[in-house]
Amino acid sequence: MAALTCFLLFASIKIKGDTAKKIIAFCVPLSVAVFFIHANPFIEQWFKSIQFSDFIGGNTLKYLLVVPVLSLIVFVCCIVCDYLKNKLFEIMKINRLIDRISMFLDRQLIL
């Protein structure tokens, strides 16, 4: 839910200035990866194992502060992971291989 909210936030922001536009253009495509990374069953199990109630202690104010900050941390971590994955794919030229396989499959399916 937080990933979708952040995606919609970044996708709908209209800001003047080249720097802000570059930041948003960088974050929007990567934000889709947030869902795929943190919805991964292993990551999801890890999140469920964390005892937030011990940290928050039933304090509503702490809860109101922790949830948005934690969502932002997860969002940023997932963006960094996806960015690093993309760079690694570039270095290893995996994107070219994926493109060739995709084009091959397209040609096979069209026939």
C-alpha positions as CSV (number, residue, x, y, z in Angstrom):
1,M,0.0,0.0,0.0
2,A,2.8,2.4,0.9
3,A,4.6,1.6,-2.4
4,L,1.5,2.4,-4.4
5,T,1.0,5.6,-2.5
6,C,4.5,6.7,-3.1
7,F,4.2,5.8,-6.8
8,L,1.1,7.8,-7.2
9,L,2.6,10.7,-5.2
10,F,5.7,10.8,-7.5
11,A,3.7,10.3,-10.6
12,S,1.3,13.1,-9.9
13,I,3.6,15.8,-8.6
14,K,3.9,18.8,-10.9
15,I,7.1,20.7,-9.9
16,K,8.9,23.3,-11.8
17,G,12.7,23.0,-12.1
18,D,15.0,20.6,-13.8
19,T,16.5,19.1,-10.6
20,A,13.1,18.1,-9.2
21,K,12.0,16.7,-12.6
22,K,15.2,14.6,-12.7
23,I,14.6,13.2,-9.2
24,I,11.0,12.3,-10.0
25,A,11.9,10.8,-13.4
26,F,14.5,8.7,-11.6
27,C,12.1,7.5,-8.8
28,V,8.9,6.8,-10.7
29,P,10.1,3.8,-12.8
30,L,12.0,2.4,-9.9
31,S,9.0,2.6,-7.6
32,V,7.3,-0.3,-9.3
33,A,10.2,-2.4,-8.0
34,V,9.2,-1.5,-4.4
35,F,6.1,-3.6,-4.7
36,F,7.9,-6.6,-6.2
37,I,10.7,-6.5,-3.7
38,H,8.8,-6.0,-0.4
39,A,6.0,-8.3,-1.6
40,N,8.5,-11.1,-2.0
41,P,7.4,-13.9,0.3
42,F,10.8,-14.0,2.1
43,I,10.9,-10.3,2.7
44,E,7.2,-10.3,3.7
45,Q,7.9,-13.0,6.3
46,W,10.8,-11.0,7.6
47,F,8.6,-7.9,8.0
48,K,6.0,-10.0,9.8
49,S,8.6,-11.3,12.2
50,I,9.6,-7.8,13.4
51,Q,7.8,-6.9,16.6
52,F,6.9,-3.3,16.0
53,S,4.7,-3.2,19.1
54,D,7.8,-3.7,21.3
55,F,9.4,-0.6,19.7
56,I,6.3,1.5,19.6
57,G,5.0,0.4,23.0
58,G,1.3,1.3,22.3
59,N,2.1,5.0,22.0
60,T,-0.1,6.5,19.3
61,L,2.3,9.4,18.6
62,K,5.2,7.0,18.1
63,Y,3.0,5.0,15.8
64,L,2.1,8.0,13.7
65,L,5.8,8.9,13.3
66,V,7.2,5.4,12.8
67,V,4.8,4.1,10.1
68,P,5.5,6.9,7.5
69,V,9.2,6.9,8.3
70,L,9.4,3.1,8.0
71,S,7.4,3.3,4.7
72,L,9.8,5.8,3.3
73,I,12.9,3.8,4.4
74,V,11.5,0.7,2.7
75,F,10.7,2.7,-0.4
76,V,14.2,4.2,-0.6
77,C,15.9,0.8,0.1
78,C,13.9,-0.9,-2.6
79,I,14.7,1.9,-5.1
80,V,18.4,1.6,-4.3
81,C,18.2,-2.2,-4.7
82,D,16.5,-1.9,-8.1
83,Y,18.9,0.9,-9.3
84,L,21.9,-1.3,-8.4
85,K,20.3,-4.3,-10.1
86,N,19.8,-2.2,-13.3
87,K,23.4,-1.0,-13.2
88,L,24.6,-4.6,-12.7
89,F,22.5,-5.8,-15.6
90,E,24.0,-3.0,-17.7
91,I,27.5,-4.0,-16.8
92,M,26.8,-7.7,-17.5
93,K,24.9,-6.8,-20.6
94,I,22.0,-8.8,-19.4
95,N,19.5,-6.2,-20.8
96,R,20.7,-7.0,-24.3
97,L,20.2,-10.7,-23.8
98,I,16.7,-10.1,-22.4
99,D,15.9,-7.9,-25.4
100,R,17.0,-10.5,-27.8
101,I,15.0,-13.2,-26.1
102,S,12.0,-10.9,-26.0
103,M,12.3,-10.1,-29.7
104,F,12.7,-13.9,-30.5
105,L,9.6,-14.7,-28.5
106,D,7.6,-11.9,-30.1
107,R,8.5,-13.2,-33.6
108,Q,7.5,-16.8,-32.6
109,L,4.2,-15.6,-31.1
110,I,3.4,-13.4,-34.1
111,L,3.8,-16.4,-36.6
